[in-house]
Structure formats: C-alpha cells, structure tokens
Amino acid sequence: MEVTLVTGTGYCQYTEKFEINGVDASIDDFGDTWDHDKDHAPEHGCGNMKFEPKRASSELLAKYKITIEEFYKICDLIDSKVSWGRCAMCS
C-alpha cells in the first residue's frame, strides 16, 4: 500500500495532497473531523478538534485497493494529521 497525506500548516491543517495506491483520496471517505467541545472553544477557535473514523465498506476498500487492516492504518494516519485538540490560532 502506498499512501501520501500532506497537510498544510497554519490554519486548520487543510489537506494539500491525499493519495492511496495512486488514487486521489478524500479524508471524508474515511471519517469526519469536527469539534467535540464547541461549547468551550475560544472565539474563532476549536475546543477539541478530532477525527472520527467511519466504518469501512467493501466499496471503499475496492476503490482504494486496500484491506480492512490498511483501512485502519490509514485512519490512524489521518487522526495523527487532523486531530489537534484545542486551538486558538484563528482568534
């Protein structure tokens, strides 16, 4: 399996490049990133931004030519890149 995941720096670590086995990929295929603590977030910031994986589907595994084990490794990689907890950079 070949995975490239490059996130930008600065505001919200956006995805610059995400590719799996030569196929352009979307983080949204693997899960959702959202603020788990909006009520305690700083103004224009994040309270606890985290990635939450979805369940793997046979269609998704076929699309990226990956196994279920590789799916979970990719989710761990995404989590390490886009879960940053509390942040006030945009304030």
C-alpha positions, 0 to 999 in steps of 0.5 A: 500500500502506498499512501501520501497525506500532506497537510498544510500548516497554519490554519486548520491543517487543510489537506494539500495532497491525499493519495492511496495506491495512486488514487486521489483520496478524500479524508471524508471517505474515511471519517469526519473531523469536527469539534467535540467541545464547541461549547468551550472553544475560544472565539474563532477557535476549536475546543477539541478538534478530532477525527472520527473514523467511519466504518469501512465498506467493501466499496471503499476498500475496492476503490482504494485497493486496500484491506480492512487492516490498511483501512485502519492504518490509514485512519490512524494516519489521518487522526495523527494529521487532523486531530489537534485538540484545542486551538486558538490560532484563528482568534 
